[in-house]
């Protein structure tokens, strides 16, 4: 259960990170811009690995729709699709 919560929270964190970059100007405040520059590569790696990780772990719990892994997978897929379809 702890692994499911961690995967779910990481998926939320990645989604919030990438969606916030479209909503706010990260370079307006220097500290936020520096934090963004420091975190963009780990978040990019997580953006494309989280759907795979969540799917593999969701398969191990026999595709249980009540699992947090299902919701983590949905969040990850929507975030990847949103990133690929946005400007």
ABEGO torsion letter per residue (X at the ends): XAAAAAAAAAAAAAAAAAAAAAABBAAABAAAAAAAAAAAAAAAAAAAAAAAAAAAAAAAAGGBAABAAAAAAAAAAAAAAAAAABX
